[in-house]
């Protein structure tokens, strides 16, 4: 302002020495019209400059408001997408749990069926062992009885080669049956022991998932010669197992682990393969038992035939014996 006054020949000292308002008014009246117009022009320029500044500020304010509205809209979209993502995540988790539940249901169903089949094979093996013991006794008893019959009929206990071969074959088939039964027993005990103390590969750092499945498998195979565990093979067993796998804290480490699902499927397949081998050994033992029974029946048939022949010799033998008595 001081600068503007000096430009129109009015100094601050001049204004300072004015003693009254009249003197001050007289001072400004002495200023020429050009000076006044110059001052007015300066004020107009300042005003226009101020207006331009204000206009820029208004434009900036509008831009900020526009940006704020855009940010608000983006926040709404982000919030909505976040909600959708949460829903999708929960849906994916539910789908994953359903998939694992189906796998576990299939596993437990196969486990119980396998355990039942193993019990059946064990029962068959027990029956075959009983048959083998009976056959061994029969061979020995039949041979003793045959010798007694021969001595009673003909006074000689010597067996004919025909009868002797029959008993030798029966004894050999009984020995083969014993060997097959021992192999079947070893195979079944191996399967039972392995899955009675099943060790699935550890699928996570915790213990719950691993131990829950292992315990379920162990219960299915523990004491397979006895009744199956109702807890394992009950209708709600799979649901209870899934609940254990979730854990009390809601941790679904196994339920969301694809490698664990693959491990469970591989485990079930391996279990079925080993049982197939055990079943094959049992079937071979059954075939051996049938052959041993057939050999024993053949030996007995030969004994009866030889005894009948000695009791009633052929006619030509009787004639020869009669003629030799006369001579």
C-alpha positions as CSV (number, residue, x, y, z in Angstrom):
1,X,0.0,0.0,0.0
2,X,2.9,2.3,0.9
3,X,4.4,1.5,-2.5
4,X,1.2,2.5,-4.3
5,X,0.9,5.8,-2.4
6,X,4.5,6.8,-3.3
7,X,3.7,6.1,-6.9
8,X,1.0,8.9,-6.8
9,X,3.4,11.3,-4.9
10,X,2.0,10.7,-1.4
11,X,4.4,9.7,1.2
12,X,3.8,8.3,4.6
13,X,5.6,11.2,6.2
14,X,3.2,13.6,4.4
15,X,0.2,11.8,5.8
16,X,1.8,11.6,9.2
17,X,2.1,15.5,9.4
18,X,-1.5,16.1,8.5
19,X,-3.1,17.6,11.7
20,X,-6.7,17.1,10.8
21,X,-9.0,15.2,8.5
22,X,-9.5,18.3,6.4
23,X,-5.8,18.5,5.7
24,X,-5.9,14.7,4.8
25,X,-8.8,15.2,2.4
26,X,-7.1,18.2,0.9
27,X,-4.0,16.1,0.4
28,X,-5.9,13.5,-1.7
29,X,-7.8,16.2,-3.6
30,X,-4.5,17.5,-4.8
31,X,-3.8,14.2,-6.4
32,X,-4.6,14.3,-10.1
33,X,-7.2,12.2,-11.8
34,X,-4.5,10.0,-13.5
35,X,-3.2,9.0,-10.2
36,X,-6.6,8.0,-8.9
37,X,-7.3,6.0,-12.1
38,X,-3.9,4.3,-11.6
39,X,-4.9,3.2,-8.1
40,X,-8.3,2.0,-9.2
41,X,-6.6,0.0,-11.9
42,X,-4.3,-1.6,-9.4
43,X,-7.3,-2.5,-7.2
44,X,-9.1,-4.0,-10.2
45,X,-6.1,-6.1,-11.2
46,X,-5.8,-7.4,-7.6
47,X,-9.5,-8.2,-7.5
48,X,-9.3,-10.1,-10.8
49,X,-6.2,-11.9,-9.6
50,X,-8.1,-12.8,-6.4
51,X,-11.1,-14.0,-8.4
52,X,-8.9,-16.2,-10.6
53,X,-7.3,-17.7,-7.5
54,X,-10.7,-18.3,-6.0
55,X,-11.9,-19.9,-9.2
56,X,-8.9,-22.2,-9.1
57,X,-9.7,-23.1,-5.6
58,X,-13.3,-23.9,-6.5
59,X,-12.2,-26.1,-9.3
60,X,-9.8,-27.9,-7.0
61,X,-12.5,-28.3,-4.5
62,X,-14.8,-29.8,-7.1
63,X,-12.1,-32.2,-8.2
64,X,-11.4,-33.2,-4.7
65,X,-15.1,-33.8,-4.2
66,X,-15.3,-35.8,-7.4
67,X,-12.3,-37.9,-6.3
68,X,-13.9,-38.4,-2.9
69,X,-17.1,-39.6,-4.5
70,X,-15.1,-42.0,-6.7
71,X,-13.1,-43.3,-3.7
72,X,-16.3,-43.8,-1.8
73,X,-17.8,-45.7,-4.7
74,X,-14.6,-47.8,-5.0
75,X,-14.8,-48.5,-1.2
76,X,-18.3,-49.8,-1.7
77,X,-17.2,-52.0,-4.5
78,X,-14.3,-53.3,-2.5
79,X,-16.5,-54.0,0.5
80,X,-19.0,-55.8,-1.7
81,X,-16.2,-57.8,-3.3
82,X,-14.8,-58.6,0.1
83,X,-18.2,-59.9,1.2
84,X,-18.5,-61.9,-2.0
85,X,-15.0,-63.3,-1.5
86,X,-15.9,-64.3,2.1
87,X,-19.0,-66.1,0.8
88,X,-17.0,-67.8,-1.9
89,X,-14.4,-68.8,0.6
90,X,-16.9,-70.3,2.9
91,X,-18.6,-72.1,0.0
92,X,-15.2,-73.4,-1.2
93,X,-14.4,-74.6,2.3
94,X,-17.8,-76.3,2.6
95,X,-17.3,-78.0,-0.8
96,X,-13.9,-79.1,0.2
97,X,-15.2,-80.6,3.4
98,X,-18.0,-82.3,1.5
99,X,-15.4,-83.8,-0.9
100,X,-13.2,-85.1,1.9
101,X,-16.2,-86.4,3.8
102,X,-17.1,-88.5,0.7
103,X,-13.6,-89.8,0.4
104,X,-13.6,-90.7,4.1
105,X,-17.0,-92.3,3.9
106,X,-15.7,-94.4,1.0
107,X,-12.5,-95.2,2.9
108,X,-14.4,-96.2,6.1
109,X,-16.8,-98.3,4.1
110,X,-14.0,-100.2,2.4
111,X,-12.2,-100.5,5.7
112,X,-15.1,-102.2,7.3
113,X,-15.7,-104.4,4.3
114,X,-12.0,-105.3,4.3
115,X,-12.1,-106.1,8.0
116,X,-15.2,-108.3,7.5
117,X,-13.5,-110.1,4.6
118,X,-10.4,-110.6,6.7
119,X,-12.5,-112.1,9.5
120,X,-14.1,-114.4,7.0
121,X,-10.7,-115.5,5.7
122,X,-9.5,-116.1,9.3
123,X,-12.6,-118.2,9.9
124,X,-12.0,-120.2,6.7
125,X,-8.4,-120.7,7.8
126,X,-9.4,-122.0,11.2
127,X,-11.8,-124.5,9.5
128,X,-9.0,-125.6,7.1
129,X,-6.6,-126.1,9.9
130,X,-9.2,-128.2,11.7
131,X,-9.7,-130.2,8.4
132,X,-6.0,-130.6,8.1
133,X,-5.7,-132.0,11.6
134,X,-8.6,-134.4,10.9
135,X,-7.0,-135.5,7.7
136,X,-3.6,-136.2,9.3
137,X,-5.4,-138.3,12.0
138,X,-7.4,-140.0,9.3
139,X,-4.4,-141.0,7.3
140,X,-2.6,-142.4,10.3
141,X,-5.8,-144.1,11.7
142,X,-6.8,-145.6,8.3
143,X,-3.3,-146.9,7.7
144,X,-3.3,-148.6,11.2
145,X,-6.8,-150.0,10.6
146,X,-5.7,-151.3,7.2
147,X,-2.7,-153.2,8.6
148,X,-5.0,-154.7,11.3
149,X,-7.5,-155.8,8.6
150,X,-4.8,-157.4,6.4
151,X,-3.4,-159.3,9.4
152,X,-6.8,-160.5,10.3
153,X,-7.8,-161.6,6.8
154,X,-4.6,-163.0,5.4
155,X,-2.3,-163.3,8.5
156,X,0.1,-160.8,6.9
157,X,0.4,-157.0,7.6
158,X,2.4,-156.3,4.4
159,X,0.8,-153.6,2.3
160,X,0.6,-154.0,-1.4
161,X,2.4,-151.4,-3.5
162,X,-1.1,-150.3,-4.8
163,X,-2.3,-149.4,-1.3
164,X,1.1,-148.1,-0.2
165,X,1.2,-145.5,-3.0
166,X,-2.3,-144.3,-2.1
167,X,-1.3,-143.6,1.5
168,X,2.0,-142.0,0.5
169,X,0.2,-139.6,-1.9
170,X,-2.4,-138.7,0.9
171,X,0.5,-138.0,3.3
172,X,2.2,-135.8,0.8
173,X,-0.9,-133.8,0.0
174,X,-1.6,-133.3,3.7
175,X,1.9,-131.9,4.1
176,X,1.4,-129.5,1.2
177,X,-1.8,-128.4,2.8
178,X,0.0,-127.7,6.1
179,X,2.6,-125.6,4.3
180,X,-0.1,-123.6,2.5
181,X,-2.0,-123.0,5.7
182,X,1.1,-121.7,7.4
183,X,1.7,-119.3,4.5
184,X,-1.9,-118.1,4.6
185,X,-1.7,-117.6,8.4
186,X,1.5,-115.5,8.0
187,X,0.0,-113.4,5.3
188,X,-3.2,-112.7,7.3
189,X,-1.3,-111.9,10.5
190,X,0.9,-109.5,8.5
191,X,-2.2,-107.6,7.1
192,X,-3.9,-107.6,10.5
193,X,-0.8,-106.3,12.3
194,X,0.0,-103.6,9.7
195,X,-3.5,-102.1,9.7
196,X,-4.2,-102.8,13.4
197,X,-1.3,-100.3,14.1
198,X,-1.7,-98.4,10.9
199,X,0.7,-95.5,10.3
200,X,-0.5,-93.1,7.7
201,X,2.0,-90.6,6.4
202,X,1.9,-87.4,8.6
203,X,-0.1,-84.9,6.6
204,X,0.4,-81.8,8.8
205,X,2.3,-80.5,11.8
206,X,-0.4,-81.4,14.2
207,X,-1.5,-84.7,15.6
208,X,-5.3,-84.6,15.4
209,X,-5.9,-85.4,11.7
210,X,-3.2,-88.1,11.5
211,X,-4.2,-89.8,14.8
212,X,-7.9,-89.6,14.1
213,X,-7.7,-91.6,10.9
214,X,-5.0,-93.9,12.3
215,X,-7.2,-94.7,15.3
216,X,-10.2,-95.4,13.1
217,X,-8.2,-97.8,10.9
218,X,-6.7,-99.5,14.0
219,X,-10.1,-100.0,15.5
220,X,-11.4,-101.6,12.3
221,X,-8.5,-104.2,12.3
222,X,-7.8,-104.7,16.0
223,X,-8.9,-108.2,16.9
224,X,-10.4,-108.9,13.5
225,X,-11.2,-112.5,14.6
226,X,-13.7,-110.9,16.9
227,X,-16.7,-108.7,16.2
228,X,-15.9,-105.5,14.3
229,X,-15.8,-102.2,16.2
230,X,-19.4,-100.8,16.1
231,X,-17.9,-97.3,16.6
232,X,-15.9,-97.5,13.4
233,X,-18.6,-99.1,11.2
234,X,-21.6,-97.3,12.6
235,X,-23.7,-95.1,10.3
236,X,-22.5,-91.9,11.9
237,X,-18.8,-93.0,12.1
238,X,-17.7,-90.9,9.2
239,X,-19.4,-87.7,10.5
240,X,-17.7,-88.2,13.9
241,X,-14.4,-88.7,12.2
242,X,-14.8,-85.5,10.1
243,X,-15.7,-83.6,13.3
244,X,-12.5,-84.9,14.9
245,X,-10.5,-83.8,11.9
246,X,-12.0,-80.3,12.1
247,X,-10.8,-80.1,15.7
248,X,-12.2,-78.0,18.5
249,X,-10.7,-74.8,17.2
250,X,-12.3,-75.2,13.7
251,X,-8.9,-76.2,12.2
252,X,-9.6,-78.1,9.0
253,X,-6.0,-78.9,8.1
254,X,-6.8,-82.4,6.7
255,X,-10.1,-81.3,5.2
256,X,-8.4,-78.7,3.0
257,X,-5.3,-80.8,2.2
258,X,-5.5,-82.3,-1.3
259,X,-2.3,-84.4,-0.7
260,X,-3.9,-85.9,2.5
261,X,-7.0,-86.9,0.5
262,X,-4.7,-88.6,-2.1
263,X,-2.8,-90.3,0.8
264,X,-6.1,-91.7,2.2
265,X,-7.2,-93.0,-1.2
266,X,-3.8,-94.6,-1.8
267,X,-4.0,-96.1,1.7
268,X,-7.4,-97.7,1.0
269,X,-6.1,-99.1,-2.4
270,X,-3.0,-100.5,-0.8
271,X,-5.1,-102.1,1.9
272,X,-7.4,-103.7,-0.6
273,X,-4.4,-105.0,-2.7
274,X,-2.8,-106.7,0.4
275,X,-6.1,-108.3,1.3
276,X,-6.4,-109.7,-2.3
277,X,-3.0,-111.4,-1.8
278,X,-4.1,-112.9,1.5
279,X,-7.4,-114.1,-0.1
280,X,-5.4,-115.7,-2.9
281,X,-3.3,-117.6,-0.4
282,X,-6.5,-118.8,1.4
283,X,-8.0,-120.0,-2.0
284,X,-4.8,-121.9,-2.7
285,X,-5.1,-123.5,0.8
286,X,-8.7,-124.4,0.0
287,X,-7.5,-126.1,-3.2
288,X,-4.8,-128.0,-1.3
289,X,-7.4,-129.1,1.2
290,X,-9.6,-130.5,-1.6
291,X,-6.7,-132.3,-3.1
292,X,-5.7,-133.8,0.3
293,X,-9.3,-134.9,0.9
294,X,-9.4,-136.5,-2.5
295,X,-6.0,-138.3,-1.9
296,X,-7.3,-139.5,1.4
297,X,-10.5,-140.8,-0.1
298,X,-8.5,-142.6,-2.8
299,X,-6.2,-144.2,-0.2
300,X,-9.3,-145.4,1.7
301,X,-10.8,-146.8,-1.5
302,X,-7.7,-148.7,-2.2
303,X,-7.6,-150.1,1.3
304,X,-11.2,-151.3,1.0
305,X,-10.5,-152.8,-2.4
306,X,-7.4,-154.7,-1.1
307,X,-9.2,-155.9,2.0
308,X,-12.1,-157.2,-0.1
309,X,-9.8,-158.9,-2.5
310,X,-8.0,-160.7,0.4
311,X,-11.2,-161.8,2.0
312,X,-12.5,-163.2,-1.2
313,X,-9.7,-164.0,-3.6
314,X,-10.5,-164.5,-7.3
315,X,-11.9,-167.8,-8.4
316,X,-8.7,-168.9,-10.1
317,X,-6.8,-168.3,-6.9
318,X,-9.3,-170.5,-5.0
319,X,-9.1,-173.3,-7.5
320,X,-5.3,-173.2,-7.4
321,X,-5.4,-173.3,-3.7
322,X,-7.7,-176.3,-3.7
323,X,-5.7,-178.2,-6.2
324,X,-2.5,-177.5,-4.4
325,X,-4.1,-178.9,-1.2
326,X,-5.0,-182.1,-3.0
327,X,-1.6,-182.5,-4.4
